Amino acid sequence: MPELPEVEVLRRSLERPLVGDRFEAVRVHFPTLREPLCERRLRRLEGRRVVGLRRRAKYLWIDASGGETLVVHLGMSGRLTLVDRTAPLVEHEHLGFELASGRRLRFRDPRRFGVAFVASTKDLDRDRHFRHLGVEPLSPGFDGARLAGLARGRTAPVKSFLMDASVVVGVGNIYASEALYRARIHPRRSVARIARRRFEVLAAAVREVLGEAIEQGGTTLNDFADGEGNSGYFQVSLDVYDREGQACPAACGASIRRIVTSNRSTYYCPRCQR
């Protein structure tokens, strides 16, 4: 599933070509996504210019003139790409936005877990999709003190804590495993047993891993591509994720192990992350 870095990469790749362009027509081809597409509401974008692109957690916000915002979540296999308006429809193309520039913003999603809807820009923070979300890990307010405060009174394993979107948004399975490895914290360690200074190290590791992933275009394991159709390359830099049985990158003499936590595969080094 695309996580925070992939959505940020998508935002950056689409920002320059989209801002200033205008939605001319909205075409709903197959409305059956996780939340059925509402053509009537989506067509509120017609005639409006794109004024900016933002990201909240794993959602892309495309702000349009007149106070409307197109919200897109890629789900597990969604792709949002710019193509020529005359390009033929492809399999699983659910939605297309025809632009004044002669291009089409195509949304395709083979597994149909994606979301696309239009909402009032000023009301986005109160929308049911966003009002429960936690802190942004790349925001100035994210640090060890904030993490320690959020962990107060909790006993959950630290990996589950990091992946709880009501605590911290966008730190999915891959990046949680990688950050915990860099911070040398065992993924099953209770947050109640982590000292303040270790939370500082962990917060820095989360920011570092996410930042590097963004710079390398995200992680493409199956479906992700940016707005121009380019795959990411961070998967070649992963230290532990999907590296079961391989030697620890720290050359500690141990091999990477795989366990299951919260029904997700978790990778760690048993010597570096005691």
N, C-alpha and C positions, 0 to 999 in steps of 0.2 A: 504494500500500500504506500503511495506517495506520502511522505512526511513533511515536516516543516521546511527543510532545505529544498526539497523538490518544488514545493509551492512557491517559495521565495525565488528560486531560479526561474520558474515559469513567469512570475510577476515581472522580473527584471527583463526577461527576453521579450515580453509583450509590451512593456511600457513605452518604449520609443516608437514602435510602429503604430500603436493604437491611439495614444493621446493626440487629440486634435481631429481624429477621424470621426465619421458620423455613422450611426446605425441607420440603414435605409430600410431594411426588411428583416423580419424574423421568421424563420422557417422551422416548424416543429415536424419532424419526420416520424419519430417513434417516441411517444410520451412516456413510455414505461421505464422510468428509473426508480431508484429507491423511494423518491417522492415524485409522483406523476407530474410531468411538466404542465404548467398552466399557460397555454398560448396567449390567452387574453392578457394576463399580467405581463408576460414577456414582451408583448408587442407595445407596452408602454415605453419601451426604449426607442421605438422608431422615430426618426427625426432628431434624436438627441446626439450630442457630441460626447466623446469620451474625454473626461477632464482629469482622470487620475486612476492609478491602480494601487491598491493596498492589499495587505495580507493580515488576516486574523487567524491565528492557529493554523489549521490546514485548509482554510477557506481563502479563496481569491475574491477580492472585492474590486469590481470595475465601476468606478463612479462616473455617472453621466450627468450632463447638464439638466437643470430642472429638478434636482434633488432626488434622482433615482439611482439605485445601485444594483448592478447585476452581481449576484453571488454564485460562485461555482465551487463545488467540492468534487475532487476527482474520484472519490471512492477508492476502489481497489485497482481499477484498470483504465480510468478515464484519461483522455488526452484532449487538450485544447490547443489547436494549432491554426496558424494563418495559412490559407491557400488562396489560389486565384478563384475568383467568384465562379468562373466557368468550369472549374474542376468537377468531375463527375462525383456523385455521391459514392461513399464507400460503405462497406458493411459496418453496421453498428453506429452509423452517424445519426445520432438522435436529434441534433439541433444544429442550426446554422444561422449565423448573423451576417447578412450581406452589408458591406460597408461602402461608403461613398468613394473610397480609394480604388474600388474594383476588386477588393479581396473578400474572402469569407472567413469568418472565425468559426471553425468547425469543432463541435464537441462530439466525440465518439467514445463509447463506453461498452465494451463487449460484455462485461459482467454486471452492468446495470446497477452498481451501488453508488453512482454519482448523484449529485444534486445540482440543480440550476434553478434560480428563481430571482425575481426582482422585488426589491423592498425599498421603502423610503430611507434615504441616506441618513437623515437625522434620527431615525428610530432604530438603527442597526444594533446598537449596544443593548437595546431592550428586547430584541428579537429572541425567540425561544432557542434559536441555534447558538446564540452567543452569550446570553446573560449568565450562564453557569460557568463560563470558561475562566481558567486561572491566569497566572502571570505569564507574560511573554518572556521566554528565556534569553532573547536578544535585546530586551529593553534595559534602560539604565537602572531600573529598580530590581533587577535580578542579581542577587549575590548570596553569599553564604548566610548572612543574617536573615535574609528573606526566606531562604530555604529552611533554616533552623526554626524560624517562627511558624512556618506552615506545617512543620513536622511535630510541633509541640502537641502533646496529648495523643499522638498516633503511635501505633506499634507495627505498622505494615512493613513488609520487606522493602528495602530501598528501591529496588527496580520497579515494583508495583507503584510505589509512591511517585517516582519520576514519570511514569506513564499515565498517571491519573490526570486527565485534562482539567479537572476542577482545581488542581494544584498548580501544575505547569503545563502549558499547551505545547503540542507539537513534538514532544520528545518520544518518538515511537520506539518500537522494539529494537531496531538496529542501533539507533543512536544512544539509547539507554545502555545497552551492552557495551558499546565503545567508550562512553563517558565513564562508566564504572570501572572499566579496565584501566583507563588513564589515571583515575583517582585512586586506584588500588583498593577498592572497596568491594567486598563480596556481595553479589546481587541479592542474596537472601538475608543479609544483615538487617535487623530491625532498625528503623529510623530512630527509635528511642535509645539506641546504643551507639549513635554517631555523635562525636564531639563537634562543637562549633567550628573548630579549625578544619575538621575534615569536610564539613559542609562548604567551607570556603574553597577548598580544593575541588570538591565535586562541582560546585557552581562554575568555577573556572573551566573545568573539563567539559562540561556541557556546552558552554559558550564556544570553546575551542573546537570541539568536534563539529558542531553545527556550522560554525564559520568556515571551517575547512571544506565541509561537504558542499556548501554554497559555492565557494570559489572553484570547486572542481565539477560544478554542474549537477550536483546531486548524485544519488545512487540509483543506477538502473540495474535491477535484478531481473525484471520481467517486462514491465510495460512503460515505465516513465520516459517521457521525452519533453523537451521544452517547447516553447511556442513556435519554433522553427523546425521541430522534429528531431532535434539533436539529443542523443543519449548522454547521461552523466557518466563520470569516471571515478567517483569516490569509492566505488566498490573495490578498486585495486588497492586502496589505502586502508581498508578495514583491518584492524589488528586481531579481533577475535570472532566477529560475527561470521557464522557459517565456516569456521576454521577448525572444527572438531578434529582432534587427533594430530593437528599440526603443531610444530614447536612454537612456544611462546616467543613473540617478537623481542622480548627483553632478554632472551638467551639465558633464562633462569634454569633451564634444564627440564622444565615441565612441559606438558602438552595441553593444548586448549581442550576443555571439557564442555559438554552440552548437558544442560538440565532443563526441566520444564518448570516455569513459574507462571502462575496465573494463565495456564494453558498456552503459553508462548515459549518457543525455544529461546534459551538463554545461554550465552557463551561466556566463559571466563577462564582465567588461569588459576589453578588451585594453589599455586605457590605465591604468586604476586598478590592475589586477592584472597587472603586467608579469612 
